[in-house]
């Protein structure tokens, strides 16, 4: 819960990250989470690390802020992405 009892983890109840969740993500993640990218969080999209269509949840720990360029890469079948121990996301072209 956030301030005033606002829900920060929606699970499967909502597909889209809500404004309060995006605000919390901006406070936690100071920029695009792609490795080496410093795009400000205000310019980023909230992305499900586990795809919603595959059962992913709309929870803070399952989301990452990605700039539009990296968000497109995350949905591009020519690339794979992995979350590194420091929380950043590395994109690699599929072989």
Short mmCIF file of the C-alpha atoms (twelve columns), coordinates in Angstrom:
data_MODEL
# 
_entry.id   MODEL 
# 
loop_
_atom_site.group_PDB 
_atom_site.id 
_atom_site.type_symbol 
_atom_site.label_atom_id 
_atom_site.label_alt_id 
_atom_site.label_comp_id 
_atom_site.label_asym_id 
_atom_site.label_seq_id 
_atom_site.Cartn_x 
_atom_site.Cartn_y 
_atom_site.Cartn_z 
_atom_site.pdbx_PDB_model_num 
ATOM 1  C CA . UNK A 1  0.000  0.000   0.000   1 
ATOM 2  C CA . UNK A 2  1.088  3.529   -0.698  1 
ATOM 3  C CA . UNK A 3  0.120  6.647   1.207   1 
ATOM 4  C CA . UNK A 4  -3.597 6.987   1.959   1 
ATOM 5  C CA . UNK A 5  -4.061 3.236   1.441   1 
ATOM 6  C CA . UNK A 6  -3.412 3.353   -2.320  1 
ATOM 7  C CA . UNK A 7  -2.803 -0.062  -3.858  1 
ATOM 8  C CA . UNK A 8  0.685  -0.454  -5.353  1 
ATOM 9  C CA . UNK A 9  0.352  -4.104  -6.416  1 
ATOM 10 C CA . UNK A 10 -2.659 -4.883  -8.610  1 
ATOM 11 C CA . UNK A 11 -1.744 -8.477  -9.482  1 
ATOM 12 C CA . UNK A 12 -3.993 -9.669  -12.308 1 
ATOM 13 C CA . UNK A 13 -6.795 -7.187  -11.502 1 
ATOM 14 C CA . UNK A 14 -5.435 -4.535  -13.883 1 
ATOM 15 C CA . UNK A 15 -3.426 -4.891  -17.078 1 
ATOM 16 C CA . UNK A 16 -2.107 -1.339  -17.048 1 
ATOM 17 C CA . UNK A 17 0.096  0.225   -14.394 1 
ATOM 18 C CA . UNK A 18 -1.926 2.856   -12.552 1 
ATOM 19 C CA . UNK A 19 -0.695 6.447   -11.980 1 
ATOM 20 C CA . UNK A 20 0.234  5.735   -8.333  1 
ATOM 21 C CA . UNK A 21 2.263  2.703   -9.428  1 
ATOM 22 C CA . UNK A 22 4.068  4.733   -12.085 1 
ATOM 23 C CA . UNK A 23 4.835  7.395   -9.466  1 
ATOM 24 C CA . UNK A 24 6.304  4.750   -7.144  1 
ATOM 25 C CA . UNK A 25 8.339  3.311   -10.032 1 
ATOM 26 C CA . UNK A 26 9.718  6.779   -10.855 1 
ATOM 27 C CA . UNK A 27 10.853 7.137   -7.235  1 
ATOM 28 C CA . UNK A 28 12.502 3.699   -7.229  1 
ATOM 29 C CA . UNK A 29 13.924 3.727   -10.763 1 
ATOM 30 C CA . UNK A 30 15.622 7.035   -11.502 1 
ATOM 31 C CA . UNK A 31 15.849 6.463   -15.273 1 
ATOM 32 C CA . UNK A 32 15.173 3.941   -18.043 1 
ATOM 33 C CA . UNK A 33 16.189 0.545   -16.697 1 
ATOM 34 C CA . UNK A 34 17.955 -0.541  -19.909 1 
ATOM 35 C CA . UNK A 35 21.659 -1.024  -19.355 1 
ATOM 36 C CA . UNK A 36 23.489 2.247   -20.090 1 
ATOM 37 C CA . UNK A 37 20.361 4.331   -20.771 1 
ATOM 38 C CA . UNK A 38 19.755 7.499   -18.757 1 
ATOM 39 C CA . UNK A 39 16.403 8.613   -20.208 1 
ATOM 40 C CA . UNK A 40 14.439 10.377  -17.415 1 
ATOM 41 C CA . UNK A 41 11.654 8.314   -15.814 1 
ATOM 42 C CA . UNK A 42 9.008  10.854  -16.871 1 
ATOM 43 C CA . UNK A 43 9.700  9.926   -20.513 1 
ATOM 44 C CA . UNK A 44 9.521  6.160   -19.893 1 
ATOM 45 C CA . UNK A 45 6.804  3.540   -20.262 1 
ATOM 46 C CA . UNK A 46 5.935  1.024   -17.552 1 
ATOM 47 C CA . UNK A 47 6.747  -2.454  -18.881 1 
ATOM 48 C CA . UNK A 48 5.754  -5.882  -17.525 1 
ATOM 49 C CA . UNK A 49 8.911  -8.002  -17.173 1 
ATOM 50 C CA . UNK A 50 6.715  -11.101 -17.306 1 
ATOM 51 C CA . UNK A 51 4.263  -10.435 -20.148 1 
ATOM 52 C CA . UNK A 52 0.681  -9.804  -19.082 1 
ATOM 53 C CA . UNK A 53 -0.576 -12.168 -21.793 1 
ATOM 54 C CA . UNK A 54 1.554  -14.958 -20.284 1 
ATOM 55 C CA . UNK A 55 0.193  -14.478 -16.753 1 
ATOM 56 C CA . UNK A 56 2.403  -11.597 -15.623 1 
ATOM 57 C CA . UNK A 57 1.220  -9.354  -12.808 1 
ATOM 58 C CA . UNK A 58 0.895  -5.593  -12.550 1 
ATOM 59 C CA . UNK A 59 3.066  -5.306  -9.440  1 
ATOM 60 C CA . UNK A 60 5.957  -2.956  -8.747  1 
ATOM 61 C CA . UNK A 61 8.532  -5.750  -8.527  1 
ATOM 62 C CA . UNK A 62 7.359  -7.108  -11.894 1 
ATOM 63 C CA . UNK A 63 7.572  -3.771  -13.692 1 
ATOM 64 C CA . UNK A 64 10.360 -1.697  -15.163 1 
ATOM 65 C CA . UNK A 65 10.515 1.755   -16.681 1 
ATOM 66 C CA . UNK A 66 11.787 1.680   -20.255 1 
ATOM 67 C CA . UNK A 67 12.235 4.558   -22.679 1 
ATOM 68 C CA . UNK A 68 10.210 4.207   -25.898 1 
ATOM 69 C CA . UNK A 69 13.220 2.824   -27.801 1 
ATOM 70 C CA . UNK A 70 13.954 0.094   -25.262 1 
ATOM 71 C CA . UNK A 71 10.254 -0.641  -24.758 1 
ATOM 72 C CA . UNK A 72 10.005 -1.401  -28.499 1 
ATOM 73 C CA . UNK A 73 13.057 -3.683  -28.205 1 
ATOM 74 C CA . UNK A 74 11.395 -5.518  -25.304 1 
ATOM 75 C CA . UNK A 75 8.512  -6.418  -27.638 1 
ATOM 76 C CA . UNK A 76 10.705 -7.145  -30.670 1 
ATOM 77 C CA . UNK A 77 11.086 -10.880 -31.329 1 
ATOM 78 C CA . UNK A 78 14.605 -10.256 -32.687 1 
ATOM 79 C CA . UNK A 79 15.825 -9.385  -29.166 1 
ATOM 80 C CA . UNK A 80 15.882 -11.066 -25.779 1 
ATOM 81 C CA . UNK A 81 16.136 -9.195  -22.508 1 
ATOM 82 C CA . UNK A 82 17.263 -10.204 -19.060 1 
ATOM 83 C CA . UNK A 83 17.210 -8.428  -15.718 1 
ATOM 84 C CA . UNK A 84 20.687 -8.115  -14.226 1 
ATOM 85 C CA . UNK A 85 21.405 -8.363  -10.466 1 
ATOM 86 C CA . UNK A 86 21.564 -4.556  -10.184 1 
ATOM 87 C CA . UNK A 87 18.031 -4.285  -11.658 1 
ATOM 88 C CA . UNK A 88 19.036 -3.001  -15.092 1 
ATOM 89 C CA . UNK A 89 17.883 -4.807  -18.208 1 
ATOM 90 C CA . UNK A 90 20.266 -6.059  -20.878 1 
ATOM 91 C CA . UNK A 91 19.054 -6.410  -24.454 1 
ATOM 92 C CA . UNK A 92 20.734 -8.898  -26.777 1 
ATOM 93 C CA . UNK A 93 19.983 -9.689  -30.419 1 
ATOM 94 C CA . UNK A 94 18.822 -13.282 -30.824 1 
ATOM 95 C CA . UNK A 95 21.328 -15.518 -32.630 1 
# 
